[in-house]
Amino acid sequence: MKLYLEYGKQIIKTLKQNGHSAYFVGGYVRDLQLGIESKDIDITTSATPDEVEVLFDKVVATGKKFGGVTVLLGEFKYEVTTYRLESNYENHRHPSDVRFSKHIEDDLKRRDFTINQLTMDENEEVFDHHLGLNDLHNKIIRTINNPVERFREDALRILRAIRFVSKLGFDLEENTFKAMTELSHLVRTVSIERLMVELDKIFNGDYQKKAIQYMIESGISKELYGLDKGLRVIAKLDDLVHPLEAFIICFIADEIEEVWRFSNNQIRLIQKVINLHEVTRDDQFNKFILFSNKLEPCLLTNRINVLLGYKDQEQFIMDIYNDMPV
């Protein structure tokens, strides 16, 4: 990943040589301070998208209206975004007014959390405008400025805070958590697609249990269209669960609203596992069940059964499978 960073430095140097200011910003800088490898470099600059396009050979206008383009250098991609100011958020999600700025302070104060506003120059010197390094040291997630305003502007930030708990194991700062609790109902203004993306990241985190507990305590879980009972079950499990396993447990625990989006294959697998769970939780698998449903769904069902406190039949399933004719 050293080459990835070096190419990013080249982009910053090129921007500076042409009269612009530029920095690495956000998650890459944060993770670098924590010793976590990151594959997602973002660069913020005073240059406008048009000015960036002039300076580099391969540029994709991925979000030009909002100041963002993607610079392709070697085998790598870099999101390069103009400093900007945002106001008049619509539907607690998208700003209706985006203005470019020449001052990085304007750009940083609109960001979500203090740990995500750190910047770094091409010499790897880190700059901290909102005490993010202090919060990194103390393992705290805190919004920049007023948390109520930050979450009212963009309700997705509520789930992003939970996601960073799951990834990093940090604690939520007291006022940040209070604001999340007060505004938990705004989670329903976020599209199902975006909710599923964030939940996938939450369930993939090493600290998912801590994150889920925060969702329960803040009332967020009650806004997730029927997931509350299932999340309470998952919070008490000893093992971590994968995203699909989490949804299956939630389906078993309660009737989930029909708003969640799954592929056709996922829908078939979920339904098959739920049905198999009903049959095998108090009884044994057999050749007919295995032949009819195939190995992987049976193993997944057994995994769900074990998580929920029922007998582990994995070896029994494999013995049946190995004895079956081709």
C-alpha positions as CSV (number, residue, x, y, z in Angstrom):
1,M,0.0,0.0,0.0
2,K,3.0,2.3,0.1
3,L,2.7,3.0,-3.6
4,Y,-0.9,3.9,-3.1
5,L,0.1,6.6,-0.6
6,E,3.0,7.8,-2.8
7,Y,0.8,8.3,-5.8
8,G,-1.6,10.2,-3.6
9,K,1.3,12.5,-2.5
10,Q,2.0,13.1,-6.2
11,I,-1.6,14.4,-6.7
12,I,-1.2,16.8,-3.7
13,K,2.1,18.0,-5.0
14,T,0.7,18.7,-8.5
15,L,-2.2,20.6,-7.0
16,K,0.1,22.7,-4.8
17,Q,2.6,23.4,-7.7
18,N,-0.4,24.9,-9.6
19,G,-1.4,27.3,-6.9
20,H,-3.9,25.2,-4.9
21,S,-3.9,23.8,-1.4
22,A,-4.6,20.1,-0.9
23,Y,-4.6,17.5,1.9
24,F,-5.4,13.9,2.5
25,V,-8.6,13.9,4.6
26,G,-11.0,11.6,6.5
27,G,-10.9,7.9,7.1
28,Y,-7.4,7.3,5.6
29,V,-5.8,9.8,7.9
30,R,-7.8,8.5,10.9
31,D,-6.9,4.8,10.2
32,L,-3.2,5.7,9.7
33,Q,-3.1,7.2,13.2
34,L,-4.6,3.9,14.5
35,G,-2.3,1.6,12.6
36,I,-5.1,0.3,10.4
37,E,-4.5,-0.4,6.7
38,S,-6.9,1.6,4.6
39,K,-7.6,1.3,0.9
40,D,-9.6,4.5,0.5
41,I,-7.7,7.7,0.1
42,D,-9.7,10.9,-0.2
43,I,-8.1,14.3,-1.0
44,T,-9.6,17.7,-0.4
45,T,-8.5,20.8,-2.2
46,S,-9.2,24.4,-3.0
47,A,-9.1,23.5,-6.7
48,T,-12.5,23.3,-8.4
49,P,-13.4,20.1,-10.4
50,D,-12.7,21.9,-13.7
51,E,-9.2,22.9,-12.4
52,V,-8.5,19.3,-11.3
53,E,-9.6,18.0,-14.7
54,V,-7.0,20.2,-16.4
55,L,-4.1,19.0,-14.2
56,F,-4.5,15.2,-14.6
57,D,-4.8,13.0,-17.7
58,K,-7.4,10.6,-16.4
59,V,-10.3,12.1,-14.4
60,V,-13.8,10.8,-14.0
61,A,-16.6,13.3,-13.1
62,T,-18.2,11.1,-10.4
63,G,-19.8,13.9,-8.4
64,K,-18.8,17.1,-10.2
65,K,-22.0,18.9,-9.1
66,F,-21.0,18.5,-5.5
67,G,-17.3,19.1,-6.1
68,G,-16.0,15.6,-6.5
69,V,-14.0,13.9,-9.2
70,T,-12.0,10.7,-9.3
71,V,-8.4,10.9,-10.4
72,L,-6.9,7.7,-11.9
73,L,-3.2,7.4,-11.4
74,G,-1.5,4.1,-12.1
75,E,-3.7,1.3,-10.9
76,F,-5.3,3.5,-8.2
77,K,-8.3,5.7,-7.8
78,Y,-8.4,8.9,-5.7
79,E,-11.5,10.8,-4.7
80,V,-10.6,14.5,-5.0
81,T,-13.2,16.9,-3.7
82,T,-13.3,20.7,-3.5
83,Y,-13.6,22.5,-0.2
84,R,-17.3,23.2,0.2
85,L,-20.0,24.7,2.4
86,E,-23.4,23.0,2.7
87,S,-26.7,24.4,3.9
88,N,-30.5,23.9,3.7
89,Y,-30.5,20.1,4.1
90,E,-33.6,18.4,2.6
91,N,-35.3,15.3,4.1
92,H,-32.6,15.1,6.8
93,R,-30.2,13.8,4.1
94,H,-29.1,15.9,1.2
95,P,-27.9,19.6,1.1
96,S,-29.8,21.7,-1.4
97,D,-27.1,24.4,-1.4
98,V,-23.5,23.5,-2.0
99,R,-20.9,26.3,-2.4
100,F,-17.2,25.8,-3.1
101,S,-14.7,27.5,-0.8
102,K,-11.0,28.3,-0.8
103,H,-10.7,27.7,2.9
104,I,-10.3,24.2,4.3
105,E,-11.8,25.3,7.7
106,D,-15.2,25.7,5.9
107,D,-15.0,22.2,4.6
108,L,-13.9,20.5,7.8
109,K,-16.6,22.1,10.0
110,R,-19.4,20.5,7.9
111,R,-18.0,17.0,8.4
112,D,-19.6,14.5,10.8
113,F,-17.2,13.4,13.5
114,T,-14.0,14.8,15.0
115,I,-12.0,11.7,14.2
116,N,-13.0,12.1,10.5
117,Q,-11.8,15.7,10.0
118,L,-8.1,15.1,10.4
119,T,-6.0,16.2,7.4
120,M,-2.4,15.3,6.3
121,D,0.0,16.9,3.9
122,E,2.4,15.2,1.5
123,N,5.0,15.2,4.2
124,E,2.7,13.2,6.4
125,E,2.2,16.0,8.9
126,V,-1.2,15.8,10.5
127,F,-3.4,18.8,11.1
128,D,-6.3,18.7,13.6
129,H,-8.9,21.5,13.7
130,H,-11.5,19.9,16.0
131,L,-9.6,18.0,18.6
132,G,-9.9,14.7,16.7
133,L,-6.5,13.4,17.8
134,N,-7.6,13.8,21.4
135,D,-10.8,11.8,20.7
136,L,-8.8,9.2,18.9
137,H,-6.5,8.8,21.9
138,N,-9.5,8.6,24.3
139,K,-11.4,6.3,21.9
140,I,-14.4,8.5,21.6
141,I,-16.8,9.2,18.8
142,R,-18.0,12.9,19.0
143,T,-19.7,15.0,16.4
144,I,-18.2,18.3,15.2
145,N,-20.0,21.1,16.9
146,N,-23.7,20.6,17.9
147,P,-24.7,16.9,17.6
148,V,-28.4,17.7,17.2
149,E,-27.6,19.9,14.2
150,R,-25.3,17.3,12.7
151,F,-27.9,14.6,12.9
152,R,-30.8,16.8,11.8
153,E,-28.8,17.7,8.7
154,D,-28.1,14.1,7.7
155,A,-29.8,11.3,9.6
156,L,-27.4,8.7,8.1
157,R,-24.8,10.0,10.5
158,I,-26.7,8.4,13.3
159,L,-25.9,4.9,11.8
160,R,-22.4,6.0,10.8
161,A,-21.7,6.6,14.4
162,I,-22.8,3.1,15.3
163,R,-20.8,1.7,12.4
164,F,-17.6,3.4,13.8
165,V,-18.4,1.8,17.2
166,S,-18.5,-1.6,15.5
167,K,-15.3,-1.0,13.5
168,L,-13.2,0.7,16.2
169,G,-14.8,-0.3,19.5
170,F,-14.9,3.4,20.6
171,D,-17.4,4.9,23.0
172,L,-20.1,7.4,22.0
173,E,-19.5,10.8,23.6
174,E,-22.3,11.6,26.1
175,N,-24.0,14.5,24.2
176,T,-23.6,12.7,20.9
177,F,-25.4,9.7,22.3
178,K,-28.1,11.9,23.8
179,A,-28.7,13.5,20.4
180,M,-28.8,10.1,18.7
181,T,-31.4,8.9,21.2
182,E,-33.5,12.1,20.8
183,L,-33.4,11.9,17.0
184,S,-33.5,8.1,16.6
185,H,-36.8,8.4,14.7
186,L,-35.0,10.1,11.9
187,V,-33.4,6.8,10.9
188,R,-36.6,6.1,9.0
189,T,-35.9,9.0,6.7
190,V,-32.9,7.1,5.3
191,S,-33.5,4.9,2.3
192,I,-33.6,1.1,2.8
193,E,-30.7,0.7,0.5
194,R,-28.5,3.0,2.6
195,L,-29.7,1.4,5.8
196,M,-28.7,-2.1,4.5
197,V,-25.3,-0.8,3.5
198,E,-24.7,0.6,7.0
199,L,-26.1,-2.5,8.8
200,D,-23.8,-4.7,6.6
201,K,-20.8,-2.7,7.9
202,I,-22.1,-2.8,11.5
203,F,-22.5,-6.6,11.4
204,N,-19.0,-7.0,9.8
205,G,-17.3,-5.1,12.6
206,D,-15.2,-6.7,15.4
207,Y,-17.3,-4.8,18.0
208,Q,-20.7,-5.6,16.6
209,K,-22.1,-6.5,20.1
210,K,-21.2,-3.1,21.5
211,A,-22.6,-1.4,18.5
212,I,-25.9,-3.3,18.7
213,Q,-26.2,-2.5,22.4
214,Y,-25.9,1.2,21.6
215,M,-28.7,0.7,19.0
216,I,-30.9,-0.9,21.6
217,E,-30.2,1.7,24.3
218,S,-30.7,4.6,22.0
219,G,-34.0,3.3,20.5
220,I,-32.5,3.1,17.0
221,S,-33.3,-0.7,16.9
222,K,-37.0,0.1,17.3
223,E,-36.9,2.2,14.1
224,L,-35.4,-0.6,12.0
225,Y,-38.7,-2.1,10.6
226,G,-39.0,-5.1,12.9
227,L,-35.3,-5.9,13.7
228,D,-35.5,-4.9,17.4
229,K,-36.3,-8.3,18.9
230,G,-33.7,-10.0,16.8
231,L,-31.1,-7.5,17.6
232,R,-31.8,-8.0,21.3
233,V,-31.2,-11.8,20.8
234,I,-27.9,-11.2,18.9
235,A,-26.7,-8.8,21.6
236,K,-26.7,-11.7,24.0
237,L,-24.9,-14.2,21.8
238,D,-21.3,-15.2,22.5
239,D,-20.4,-15.4,18.8
240,L,-20.3,-12.7,16.2
241,V,-22.8,-13.1,13.4
242,H,-22.5,-12.4,9.7
243,P,-25.0,-10.0,8.1
244,L,-27.2,-12.6,6.5
245,E,-27.2,-14.7,9.7
246,A,-28.2,-11.5,11.6
247,F,-31.2,-11.0,9.3
248,I,-32.2,-14.7,9.5
249,I,-32.2,-14.5,13.4
250,C,-34.3,-11.3,13.2
251,F,-36.8,-13.0,10.9
252,I,-37.0,-15.9,13.3
253,A,-37.4,-13.6,16.3
254,D,-40.2,-11.4,14.9
255,E,-42.2,-10.5,11.9
256,I,-40.1,-8.1,9.9
257,E,-41.7,-5.4,7.8
258,E,-41.5,-6.1,4.0
259,V,-39.3,-3.2,3.2
260,W,-35.9,-4.9,3.4
261,R,-34.3,-5.6,0.0
262,F,-32.6,-8.9,-0.8
263,S,-31.6,-10.6,-4.0
264,N,-33.8,-13.4,-5.2
265,N,-31.2,-15.9,-4.2
266,Q,-31.0,-14.5,-0.7
267,I,-34.7,-14.5,-0.3
268,R,-34.8,-18.2,-1.3
269,L,-32.0,-19.0,1.1
270,I,-33.5,-17.1,4.0
271,Q,-36.8,-18.8,3.6
272,K,-35.2,-22.2,3.3
273,V,-33.2,-21.7,6.4
274,I,-36.2,-20.5,8.4
275,N,-38.2,-23.5,7.3
276,L,-35.3,-25.9,8.1
277,H,-34.9,-24.2,11.5
278,E,-38.5,-25.0,12.4
279,V,-38.0,-28.7,11.4
280,T,-34.5,-29.3,12.9
281,R,-34.2,-27.2,16.0
282,D,-35.7,-29.9,18.2
283,D,-35.1,-32.9,15.8
284,Q,-32.3,-34.3,13.8
285,F,-31.3,-33.7,10.2
286,N,-31.7,-36.7,8.0
287,K,-30.8,-37.9,4.4
288,F,-34.0,-36.7,2.9
289,I,-33.6,-33.2,4.4
290,L,-30.0,-33.0,3.3
291,F,-30.8,-34.3,-0.2
292,S,-33.7,-32.0,-0.7
293,N,-32.1,-28.8,0.6
294,K,-28.4,-29.3,-0.2
295,L,-25.4,-29.1,2.1
296,E,-24.8,-25.3,2.4
297,P,-28.3,-24.4,3.5
298,C,-28.3,-27.2,6.0
299,L,-24.9,-26.1,7.5
300,L,-26.2,-22.5,7.7
301,T,-29.4,-23.7,9.4
302,N,-27.3,-25.7,11.9
303,R,-25.2,-22.6,12.6
304,I,-28.4,-20.6,13.3
305,N,-29.7,-23.4,15.5
306,V,-26.4,-23.5,17.5
307,L,-26.4,-19.7,17.9
308,L,-29.9,-19.9,19.3
309,G,-29.0,-22.5,21.8
310,Y,-30.0,-25.7,20.1
311,K,-27.9,-28.9,19.5
312,D,-24.9,-28.7,17.2
313,Q,-25.4,-31.3,14.4
314,E,-22.6,-30.2,12.0
315,Q,-20.6,-33.4,12.3
316,F,-23.8,-35.5,11.9
317,I,-24.7,-33.6,8.8
318,M,-21.2,-34.1,7.3
319,D,-21.3,-37.8,8.1
320,I,-24.6,-38.1,6.3
321,Y,-23.2,-36.1,3.4
322,N,-20.0,-38.1,3.1
323,D,-22.0,-41.4,3.1
324,M,-24.4,-40.3,0.4
325,P,-23.8,-41.6,-3.2
326,V,-22.7,-39.0,-5.7
